[in-house]
Amino acid sequence: MKKTGGAFFLALLGAAWGFAQIQHQVTVVNISVPVRVFDGSKFVDSLGLGDFEVTEDGRPQPIEAVYLVRGGQIQRQEGSPGAPGPETHRNFILLFQLSEYMPEIDKAVDMFFESVCRPGDRVDIVTPQRTLRLKSQIDTLERVRRAQAEVKSKLRNDVLVLSGAYRSVTEDMLRDLGAGDPEVAEVDLNGYRTDLEKLEALRWVDPKKMVAFAADLKARQGSKHVFLFYQKERVPQFDNRRLIEALNSSDSEMALKAMELMAAYSHDSEIDREAIQRAFADASADVHFLYVTRNRRDPQLDVENRNVLDGIRMAESSAAIYRVFNEIAASTGGTSAASANPAALLRKAAEASEQYYLLYYQPREFQADGKFHKIEVTVKRSGLRISHREGYFAVDAAAPVEKPASAPSEAITPQVEDIDLEAPAPAEGGPVPEDILKAAAGYCSTLSEASLDFVCREEVRERLSDWLARSRPAQTIQSVIASSRIAEDRIRNWVYDYQLVRKEGWAAETRALLEEDGKPRHEEHAALQTSRFWHKFVVLGPVGLFSAEAQQAHDYLVVEETEMEGEPVLVVDVRPKGLEASSLYGKAWLRQRDGAVLKVEWEPVSMDNYAGIEEAAKALRAKPRIRFTSEYAYEKNGLRFPSSYEVVEAYRTSKGTAPASQTSVAYKDYKFFEVKVRTEIKRGG
């Protein structure tokens, strides 16, 4: 099977900014070894040159110098004056391979920028879709906040895209294997094979690319600290019992083919774990493996657990990868830990990388034989725990070192994006950035082209004031108020079963009346019974604001930059370019990461019947004051669905502001039968 799943590590080749083995290109070779010494869980910072012993391939080596480094600064040094000084500027690489989005990841990102990162550090974030490179120093509170907002927003988006595609493929695989009723379901092994290939395209672990990433780390200068956040990957497979039953029946051929397919998907046999470990050890970077789990009591169960349903088990397909990352961490002197709290994982790993000893020695009888030479560091005090890199490859120190690319080639990485924290934030009253408008147009395109089929509970409340009925002239009042029965404040309530179906460009919404003023009703194809204002296709409201076509007819200005639901949001004022508006417009809360519309405050003058409202208000010697809002709090497959809709009508007179009506709509208890959007699975992406 052709392997196409190296995207994740491909994205790293130009993004990691190493803690390279220090080797001077002269006749003498100096080997550097970062060493961490612990008494229990406490770092021991009182050791000197005489406390350490180093052997290479079992032979003792003279230590030239030892440095105590803390937070990227040399705290103490001992040894030969001619010993090389270490490169202490720090480079952090945070890698996220997550199969589902967890809000706790946001806390880990916040903690990193608030407590770990310092001015002068180089930071790269690798998501399942792209590499984010922070181009500016994170040296002010404003830049810290911008870095947090940018990274969280883009990371969340990329994880959701990957998890959606992953979930779609695994659901297809379950159907192919006959999940449901095993006695009547048919097995489609050809479909299962196709789905395996799709799943391979989403996987990112490619051993060759892992070795290439390690080589790139080695070529970088400065200290390198890699934090790898990883979640389990599961693939639907036949349960062993069902396979045995099939082997003993007329389905034996099918069972053999299924076993062959599952074996082809297993990565255990194709991973040369020793080669990968040695490549990372040679890079002299500490790699910390942070396994994110939902199982708080026993994280290891995430790797071993296999749930079986209808003869199908969701087998942990990443057990071999789990072992590899554990071994990489050990071979580099890094740490491995599992927890349901990513921030706690990162905090412990960051503490481990914060301080270390850096030992230098010159190998006796050095030969550039290209072989891997094992390093062993011990201390003369007993009872201490030591971690360091496993060894290095002996290469010709005088040979020219290939300079790493400043940016990865487009041929080997799906996307690299620079985040410039020095760039000014969207200014209040200024134009909306083009990338945000482009994202909004893409979101509206997805929304308008999506196949939708859902039902929900629509609770409608209308409150009508008697103020208009008590005003003069009476004949104008009757033309304004649709219902002539209003004599005092009146509240009406309706509960509908609301359904919207939209496919291939057409849409239909229907209502079944369930309750009226608290009394049970049953009326199919019921009409909306509000008397002052009505609404239709609320879910498609954003399309008229930000679709590509709408953007040709509107101007956009930034009102403010804020947060909503914990994400960066731009409040945008939308106005028609001409005097005449062809659709509703107003002020929208636009999620920056994907252009989704979370809330709209509609401009009353854009309402269809506003001219009549103004005419009636003039006859009453009043001015209309109308507030008209829609909120979209429910999300499914990246699309937002309405949660509320409200119109508050009042009139300003010489005696004050008088309320006239309030129409409130709440959408609850969504049941989605279909929310199908176009999903593009990119090879290597």
C-alpha positions in Angstrom: 0.0 0.0 0.0 1.3 3.4 -0.9 2.1 5.4 2.2 0.8 9.0 2.2 0.5 9.7 5.9 3.7 11.7 6.5 2.1 15.1 6.6 2.5 15.9 10.2 6.3 15.4 10.3 6.7 16.9 6.8 5.3 20.1 8.2 8.2 20.2 10.7 11.2 20.0 8.5 11.6 23.7 8.2 9.8 24.6 11.4 11.9 23.2 14.1 14.8 25.4 15.3 17.1 22.9 17.0 19.3 22.4 19.9 22.1 21.1 17.7 25.0 19.0 18.8 27.9 21.5 19.1 30.7 20.4 16.8 33.3 22.9 15.8 34.5 22.4 12.2 38.1 21.8 13.2 40.3 18.8 13.8 39.1 18.5 17.4 35.5 17.3 17.9 33.6 18.5 20.9 30.5 16.5 22.0 27.9 18.2 24.0 25.6 16.3 26.3 22.6 18.0 28.1 22.2 16.2 31.4 19.4 16.4 34.0 20.0 15.1 37.5 17.1 14.6 40.0 16.8 13.6 43.6 13.3 12.2 43.5 11.4 14.9 41.5 13.7 17.8 42.5 16.4 19.0 40.2 19.9 18.8 41.8 21.8 22.1 41.0 24.8 21.7 43.3 27.0 19.5 41.1 30.3 20.4 39.6 32.7 19.1 37.0 34.2 16.6 39.4 30.9 15.0 40.2 30.3 13.7 36.6 31.8 10.8 34.7 31.3 10.1 31.0 31.9 7.0 29.0 31.6 6.5 25.3 30.9 2.9 24.2 32.1 1.9 27.6 35.4 3.8 27.5 36.0 6.7 30.0 36.2 10.2 28.4 37.8 13.3 29.9 35.2 16.1 30.5 36.4 19.4 29.2 33.7 21.7 30.7 30.4 21.6 32.5 27.8 24.4 32.5 24.7 24.8 34.6 22.0 26.3 32.4 18.7 27.6 33.7 16.0 29.4 31.7 18.4 29.9 28.7 21.1 31.5 30.9 24.4 30.1 32.1 24.3 30.1 35.9 27.7 28.4 36.5 30.6 27.0 34.6 33.7 24.9 35.2 36.5 23.5 33.1 39.0 24.4 30.5 39.0 28.1 29.4 39.3 26.9 25.8 36.1 24.9 26.0 33.3 25.9 23.6 30.6 28.2 25.0 27.1 26.8 24.5 24.4 28.4 22.4 21.7 29.1 25.0 19.0 30.8 23.0 15.9 28.6 23.3 13.7 27.2 20.6 10.3 25.6 21.4 8.4 23.3 19.1 4.9 22.4 20.2 3.4 19.6 18.1 -0.3 18.7 18.3 -1.6 15.5 16.8 -5.1 15.4 18.3 -8.0 13.2 17.1 -10.6 15.4 18.9 -10.7 18.9 20.2 -10.5 19.4 24.0 -11.1 22.8 25.6 -8.3 21.9 28.0 -5.8 22.3 25.2 -6.6 26.1 25.3 -5.4 26.1 28.9 -2.1 24.5 27.9 -1.5 27.1 25.2 -2.3 29.9 27.7 0.0 28.5 30.2 2.9 28.1 27.7 2.8 31.8 26.7 2.2 33.1 30.2 4.7 31.0 32.2 7.1 29.2 29.9 7.9 31.4 26.9 10.3 34.4 27.4 11.4 37.3 25.1 14.0 36.0 22.6 12.6 32.5 22.4 11.8 31.0 19.0 8.4 29.4 19.0 6.8 27.1 16.4 3.4 25.5 16.7 2.6 22.4 14.5 -1.1 21.7 14.1 -2.5 18.7 12.2 -2.8 21.0 9.2 0.1 23.5 9.2 3.1 25.0 10.9 2.6 28.3 12.7 5.8 30.3 13.1 5.8 33.2 15.5 8.0 35.8 13.9 8.1 38.4 16.6 9.5 38.4 20.2 6.8 37.8 22.8 8.0 40.6 25.0 4.8 42.5 25.9 1.5 41.6 27.5 -0.3 42.6 24.3 1.8 40.2 22.2 1.3 37.4 24.7 -2.4 37.8 24.4 -2.2 38.0 20.6 -0.1 34.9 20.5 -2.5 33.0 22.7 -5.5 34.1 20.6 -3.9 33.4 17.2 -2.5 30.0 18.2 -5.7 28.8 20.0 -7.9 29.9 17.2 -5.9 28.3 14.4 -5.1 25.1 16.4 -8.8 24.6 17.3 -9.8 25.0 13.7 -7.2 22.6 12.4 -8.1 19.9 15.0 -11.8 20.2 14.2 -11.1 19.8 10.5 -9.0 16.7 11.0 -11.3 15.2 13.6 -14.3 15.7 11.3 -12.6 14.0 8.4 -11.3 11.2 10.6 -14.8 10.7 12.1 -16.4 10.6 8.6 -14.0 8.0 7.4 -14.3 5.7 10.5 -18.1 5.9 10.2 -17.8 4.7 6.6 -15.5 1.9 7.7 -18.1 0.7 10.3 -20.7 0.6 7.6 -18.4 -1.3 5.3 -17.7 -3.9 8.1 -21.4 -4.3 8.6 -21.9 -2.6 12.0 -25.5 -2.8 13.1 -27.1 -6.2 12.8 -24.2 -8.6 12.0 -26.7 -11.3 10.8 -28.1 -9.2 8.0 -25.4 -6.7 7.3 -23.1 -7.1 4.3 -19.4 -6.7 4.4 -17.8 -4.5 1.8 -14.1 -5.2 1.9 -13.4 -3.1 -1.2 -15.0 -0.1 0.5 -13.0 -0.9 3.7 -9.8 -0.9 1.7 -10.6 2.4 0.2 -11.4 3.8 3.6 -8.1 2.5 5.0 -6.3 4.4 2.2 -8.2 7.6 3.2 -7.3 7.1 6.8 -3.7 6.7 5.8 -3.9 10.1 4.1 -5.0 11.6 7.5 -2.3 9.9 9.5 1.0 11.8 9.9 3.5 9.3 11.3 6.1 8.4 8.6 9.3 6.9 9.9 11.4 8.3 7.1 10.1 11.8 7.8 10.6 11.4 11.5 14.3 10.7 10.8 14.4 13.7 8.5 12.9 15.9 11.2 15.6 14.7 13.6 18.3 15.6 11.1 16.8 19.1 10.7 16.9 19.5 14.5 20.6 18.6 14.5 21.4 21.3 12.0 19.8 24.0 14.1 21.7 26.1 16.7 20.6 26.7 20.2 18.7 24.7 22.8 15.6 22.8 21.5 12.7 21.7 23.5 10.0 19.6 21.7 6.6 19.0 23.3 4.5 16.4 21.5 0.8 16.3 22.4 -0.7 13.1 21.1 -4.1 11.4 21.3 -5.1 7.8 20.4 -6.0 6.8 16.9 -8.6 4.0 16.5 -9.7 2.1 13.5 -12.7 -0.2 13.1 -11.7 -3.8 12.8 -13.3 -7.2 13.0 -13.4 -8.7 16.5 -11.2 -11.8 16.7 -14.2 -14.0 17.7 -16.1 -12.9 14.6 -13.1 -13.6 12.4 -12.7 -17.1 13.9 -16.4 -17.8 13.3 -16.0 -16.6 9.7 -12.9 -18.8 9.2 -15.0 -21.8 10.2 -17.8 -20.9 7.9 -18.5 -20.1 4.2 -17.1 -16.7 4.9 -13.5 -18.0 5.3 -12.3 -16.2 2.2 -13.7 -12.9 3.5 -12.1 -13.5 6.8 -8.7 -14.1 5.3 -9.0 -10.9 3.2 -10.0 -8.9 6.3 -7.0 -10.2 8.2 -4.7 -9.3 5.3 -6.2 -5.8 5.2 -5.8 -5.2 9.0 -2.3 -6.5 8.9 -1.4 -4.1 6.1 -2.7 -1.2 8.2 -0.6 -2.2 11.2 2.6 -0.1 11.5 4.4 -2.3 14.0 6.5 -4.1 11.5 7.6 -1.1 9.4 8.9 1.1 12.1 12.6 0.8 12.8 12.4 2.1 16.4 16.2 1.9 17.0 17.0 4.0 13.9 14.4 6.7 15.0 15.6 6.8 18.6 19.3 7.2 17.5 18.4 9.9 15.0 16.7 12.0 17.7 19.5 11.3 20.2 22.0 12.5 17.6 20.0 15.8 17.3 20.6 16.6 20.9 17.1 17.9 21.4 14.9 17.0 24.4 11.6 15.5 23.3 8.7 15.4 25.7 5.9 13.0 24.9 2.6 14.2 26.4 -0.2 11.7 25.9 -3.6 13.3 26.3 -6.3 11.0 27.5 -9.9 11.1 28.6 -9.2 8.2 31.1 -8.2 10.0 34.3 -7.7 6.9 36.4 -5.6 4.7 34.0 -4.3 6.5 30.9 -2.7 3.3 29.6 -6.2 1.9 29.0 -6.5 4.4 26.1 -3.9 2.4 24.3 -5.0 -1.1 25.4 -8.8 -0.7 25.5 -10.8 -2.3 22.7 -14.5 -1.8 22.8 -16.5 -4.4 20.8 -20.0 -3.8 19.3 -21.7 -6.1 16.8 -18.5 -8.0 16.2 -16.6 -4.7 15.4 -14.0 -3.4 17.7 -12.5 0.1 17.7 -8.9 -1.1 17.9 -6.1 1.2 19.1 -4.1 1.6 15.9 -1.4 3.8 17.4 0.1 1.4 20.0 3.3 1.1 18.0 3.5 4.8 17.7 2.9 5.2 21.4 5.9 3.0 22.1 8.1 4.9 19.6 7.4 8.3 21.2 8.1 6.9 24.6 11.4 5.6 23.4 12.3 8.8 21.6 11.6 10.8 24.8 13.9 8.4 26.8 16.7 8.5 24.2 16.8 12.3 24.2 16.6 12.8 27.9 13.1 14.0 27.7 10.0 12.9 29.7 6.8 10.9 29.0 3.6 11.4 30.8 -0.2 10.8 30.3 -3.0 12.8 31.7 -6.4 14.3 31.0 -5.0 17.7 31.9 -2.7 18.9 29.0 -1.7 22.1 30.9 -0.4 20.0 33.8 1.5 17.8 31.3 3.1 20.8 29.7 4.0 22.4 33.0 5.9 19.3 34.2 7.7 18.9 30.9 8.6 22.6 30.8 10.0 22.4 34.3 12.1 19.5 33.2 13.5 21.4 30.2 14.0 24.6 32.2 17.4 23.6 33.7 20.1 21.2 32.9 23.9 20.7 32.9 25.7 20.9 29.6 28.8 18.6 29.5 31.5 18.8 26.8 34.1 16.2 26.1 36.5 15.3 23.3 36.2 11.6 22.3 39.5 9.7 22.5 40.7 8.2 19.2 37.7 9.8 17.4 37.0 8.4 13.9 34.4 9.7 11.6 33.1 6.2 10.9 29.4 7.2 10.6 28.5 4.8 13.4 26.4 5.5 16.4 28.4 5.8 19.7 26.6 5.3 23.0 27.1 7.8 25.8 26.7 7.0 29.5 26.8 9.8 32.1 27.0 8.9 35.8 27.5 11.0 39.0 29.5 10.0 42.0 26.6 10.5 44.4 24.3 7.6 44.8 20.5 7.6 44.7 20.2 10.2 42.0 18.2 9.8 38.7 20.0 10.9 35.5 18.6 11.6 32.0 20.6 12.5 28.9 20.7 11.7 25.2 21.7 8.2 24.3 24.5 9.0 21.9 25.6 10.4 18.6 26.7 9.5 15.1 30.4 10.1 14.4 30.7 12.2 11.3 33.6 14.2 9.6 33.7 17.4 11.6 35.6 19.2 8.8 32.9 18.4 6.2 30.6 21.2 5.3 27.3 21.2 7.2 24.3 21.6 5.0 22.4 24.7 6.1 18.8 24.0 6.9 16.2 25.7 4.8 14.7 28.9 6.2 11.3 27.7 5.1 10.1 24.2 4.1 9.5 23.5 0.4 5.9 23.6 -0.7 6.5 20.1 -2.1 6.9 18.6 1.3 4.7 20.6 3.6 1.0 21.3 3.3 1.1 24.8 4.7 3.4 27.1 6.7 2.1 30.3 8.2 4.0 33.1 9.8 2.3 34.9 12.7 3.6 38.5 13.0 2.8 39.8 16.4 4.2 43.2 15.4 1.6 43.7 12.8 -1.1 46.0 14.1 -4.3 44.5 15.2 -7.5 45.4 13.3 -8.0 49.0 14.2 -11.3 50.3 15.4 -13.0 52.1 12.5 -10.5 50.6 10.0 -11.1 48.1 7.2 -11.6 44.4 8.0 -8.5 42.4 7.1 -8.9 40.6 3.7 -8.1 37.2 5.2 -11.0 37.5 7.6 -13.4 38.5 4.9 -12.1 35.7 2.7 -12.7 33.2 5.6 -16.2 34.6 6.0 -17.0 34.2 2.3 -15.8 30.6 2.5 -18.0 30.0 5.6 -21.0 31.4 3.8 -20.3 29.4 0.7 -20.2 26.2 2.8 -23.4 27.2 4.6 -25.3 28.0 1.4 -24.1 24.8 -0.3 -24.6 22.5 2.6 -27.2 19.8 2.7 -29.3 20.4 5.8 -32.0 18.4 7.4 -32.9 19.1 11.1 -35.7 19.7 13.5 -35.8 21.7 16.7 -38.2 23.1 19.3 -39.1 26.7 18.4 -40.5 28.6 21.4 -42.1 31.9 20.3 -43.3 34.6 22.7 -45.0 37.8 21.7 -45.8 40.7 24.1 -48.0 43.5 22.8 -48.3 46.8 24.7 -51.5 48.8 24.9 -49.6 52.0 24.3 -50.4 52.2 20.6 -54.1 51.5 21.3 -54.2 54.5 23.7 -52.5 56.8 21.3 -54.1 59.1 18.6 -55.2 59.3 15.9 -57.2 56.1 16.1 -57.4 55.6 12.3 -53.6 55.6 12.0 -53.3 53.2 14.9 -55.6 50.7 13.2 -53.4 50.8 10.1 -50.3 50.2 12.1 -51.5 47.3 14.3 -52.3 44.1 12.5 -54.6 43.0 15.3 -57.3 45.4 16.4 -58.1 43.4 19.5 -55.3 45.0 21.6 -56.7 46.8 24.6 -54.0 46.0 27.2 -50.6 44.3 27.4 -51.1 40.9 26.0 -48.7 38.0 26.0 -49.0 35.1 23.5 -46.9 31.9 23.5 -46.5 29.2 20.8 -44.4 26.1 20.7 -43.6 24.7 17.3 -41.8 21.6 16.0 -39.7 23.4 13.4 -38.0 21.6 10.5 -35.7 22.9 7.8 -34.6 20.9 4.8 -32.2 22.3 2.3 -30.7 20.3 -0.6 -29.1 21.3 -3.9 -30.1 25.0 -3.8 -33.7 24.7 -2.6 -34.9 25.1 1.0 -38.2 24.5 2.8 -39.1 25.1 6.4 -42.3 23.7 8.0 -43.8 24.0 11.5 -46.1 21.8 13.5 -47.9 23.6 16.3 -47.5 21.8 19.6 -48.7 24.3 22.2 -50.6 27.6 22.2 -50.7 29.7 25.3 -49.7 26.7 27.4 -52.4 24.4 26.0 -51.6 21.3 23.9 -52.2 21.6 20.2 -51.5 19.5 17.2 -51.6 21.3 13.9 -49.4 20.1 11.0 -48.1 22.7 8.5 -49.0 25.5 10.9 -48.4 29.2 10.1 -46.3 31.5 12.3 -49.0 33.4 14.3 -47.1 36.4 15.5 -48.9 39.7 14.6 -46.1 42.3 14.6 -43.0 40.6 13.1 -42.3 37.4 11.3 -39.1 35.5 10.5 -37.9 33.0 7.9 -34.7 31.0 7.2 -32.9 32.5 10.2 -30.1 30.0 9.8 -29.1 31.5 6.4 -29.0 35.1 7.7 -25.2 35.4 7.5 -25.1 34.6 3.8 -26.6 38.0 2.9 -23.9 39.7 4.9 -20.6 38.0 4.0 -21.0 35.8 0.9 -18.7 36.5 -2.0 -21.7 38.1 -3.8 -22.7 40.2 -0.7 -19.2 41.5 -0.3 -19.4 43.1 -3.7 -22.4 45.2 -2.4 -21.3 46.1 1.1 -18.6 48.0 3.0 -17.0 46.6 6.1 -15.5 48.4 9.1 -14.1 47.1 12.4 -16.1 48.1 15.4 -14.0 46.3 18.0 -11.8 43.2 18.6 -13.1 41.0 21.4 -13.8 37.4 22.5 -16.9 35.3 22.4 -17.1 31.7 23.6 -13.4 32.1 24.5 -12.3 32.8 20.9 -11.1 35.9 19.1 -14.0 37.7 17.5 -14.2 40.8 15.3 -17.3 42.9 15.5 -17.9 44.2 12.0 -20.2 47.0 10.8 -21.8 46.0 7.5 -23.2 48.7 5.3 -24.5 48.7 1.7 -22.3 50.5 -0.8 -25.4 52.3 -2.4 -28.4 54.0 -1.0 -30.7 51.0 -1.6 -30.1 47.8 0.3 -31.1 44.5 -1.2 -31.0 42.6 2.0 -30.7 42.9 5.8 -27.5 44.3 7.1 -26.1 45.4 10.5 -23.4 44.6 13.0 -22.0 41.1 13.1 -19.7 39.1 15.5 -17.3 37.3 13.2 -15.1 34.4 14.5 -11.7 35.2 13.2 -10.4 31.6 12.8 -13.1 30.6 10.2 -15.3 33.5 9.5 -18.4 31.9 11.2 -21.0 34.4 12.3 -21.9 34.0 16.0 -24.3 37.0 16.4 -25.9 39.8 14.4 -27.5 43.0 15.5 -29.5 43.9 12.4 -30.0 47.5 11.4 -33.8 48.2 11.7 -33.8 50.4 8.6 -32.9 47.3 6.5 -36.2 45.6 7.5 -38.7 45.2 4.8 -41.5 47.0 6.6 -39.5 49.8 8.2 -40.8 52.5 6.0 -44.3 51.7 7.2 -43.1 51.8 10.8 -41.6 55.2 10.3 -44.8 56.5 8.7 -46.9 55.2 11.6 -44.4 56.7 14.2 -44.6 60.1 12.4 -48.4 60.1 12.7 -48.0 59.4 16.5 -45.4 62.1 16.8 -42.8 59.6 17.8 -39.6 58.0 16.6 -39.1 54.3 16.3 -36.5 52.6 18.5 -36.1 49.0 17.4 -33.6 46.4 18.4 -33.3 43.3 16.2 -30.8 40.5 17.0 -30.0 36.9 16.0 -27.6 34.6 17.8 -26.1 31.4 16.5 -24.9 29.3 19.5 -25.3 25.8 18.2 -22.5 24.3 16.1 -22.6 21.2 13.9 -19.9 20.2 11.4 -18.4 23.7 11.6 -21.8 25.4 10.8 -23.6 27.6 13.3 -27.4 27.3 13.9 -29.7 29.8 15.5 -30.2 29.8 19.3 -32.3 32.9 19.6 -34.0 35.7 17.6 -35.6 38.8 19.1 -37.2 42.0 18.0 -37.9 44.7 20.6 -40.1 47.6 19.4 -40.4 50.9 21.2 -41.2 54.5 20.3 -39.5 57.7 21.6 -42.0 60.5 22.4 -41.8 63.9 24.1 -42.8 62.1 27.3 -40.2 59.4 27.1 -39.7 56.0 25.5 -42.8 53.8 25.3 -42.6 50.0 24.7 -44.8 48.6 21.9 -44.0 45.0 21.3 -41.4 42.3 22.0 -41.1 39.1 19.9 -38.7 36.5 21.3 -37.8 33.2 19.7 -35.7 30.4 21.3 -34.5 27.4 19.4 -33.8 24.2 21.5 -33.5 20.5 21.3 -31.8 20.2 17.9 -32.0 16.9 16.2 -29.7 16.7 13.1 -30.5 14.2 10.4 -28.1 15.6 7.9 -25.5 18.4 8.0 -23.4 17.6 5.1 -20.7 19.9 4.0 -18.0 19.4 1.4 -14.9 17.8 3.0 -11.7 17.9 1.1 -9.1 15.4 2.4 -5.7 16.6 1.1 -2.9 14.1 0.5 -0.2 14.8 3.0 -2.4 17.4 4.7 
